[in-house]
Amino acid sequence: MDYQAVLEEVAAHARPYVRQGRVADYIPALERVSADRFGIAVADINGEVYGVGDWETPFSVQSISKTFSLALVMAQSHGGHDSIWRRVGREPSGTPFNSLVQLEAENGIPRNPFINAGALVVTDRLQTLTGDASTSMLHFLREESGNQDLAFDQAVADSEAEHGDRNAALAHFMAAFGNLENPVPSVIEHYFWQCSIEMSCRDLAVAGGFLARHGLRADGSRLLEAREAKRINAVMLTCGTYDAAGEFAYRVGLPAKSGVGGGIIAVIPGRCTLCVWSPGLDARGNSVAGAAALDHFTTLTGWSVF
Ligand code: GLU
């Protein structure tokens, strides 16, 4: 596979979509990013990395961090990860990522780890396991991406906190049901920091390599059991692209996780991990040009999981 040539063609296909979406404006710090950006990277399972466009420009990972926090909780639980699945489900929610409505009827157990409520539970667990969830996440992402310069974006974290009433409400609600182990202020603070980490398409594609290598890191050491990597990929496929995961699976056919910063990571088990970034979002919160690019990638290569 000539990845570079495929990426050039994918980028040319996606270009017209770049200005079609709307840059996230729910926090002022995200709104500052230019809508014109587009980058895509592929990291194959042997460690080769290819990229086109703004693939080395850092952006706010936002909800893409939810994939990595789940992986880190599983890795830190040393096989005892089943406890997390008593506190969070694995069904699509059919409601927006920050919705409160299901929590009351479902006794404070979020539908899945990729909506905000579920990610807050995962962050809470990570806080218990590590004593410092957000710093552990940063170190984990530095390790997996091979980029020791990764950092939090303080302006984004502060902005999230200033506009964090809804996340605070989700956390308090779950605490009322006994589904948090740590104080609400600490859980939401670590969650905001984890969302604020800045990474490029290159960093994210490389960091997500273990998902394509059935749980193995680039150096061959084991981060997760193969079945754990399978489970993360399965939840990405069914719940990873907000309330549009069905449409995304239909169009692209890959496990993927998106974030409101405009990034999407996607996994082709046994082959490679991709990351695409373009800040213009559709009404569901997925990058318009990013989805078009991944759609075209699987069309050109025939590499969906189906
Ligand atoms: N930090 C964001 C929030 O909790 C994550 C948004 C996202 O990427 O879905 O609202």
Residues whose N, C-alpha, C, O or C-beta is under 5 A from the ligand:
A	BS01	LIG	Q62 S63 F97 N116 C195 S258 G259 V260 G261
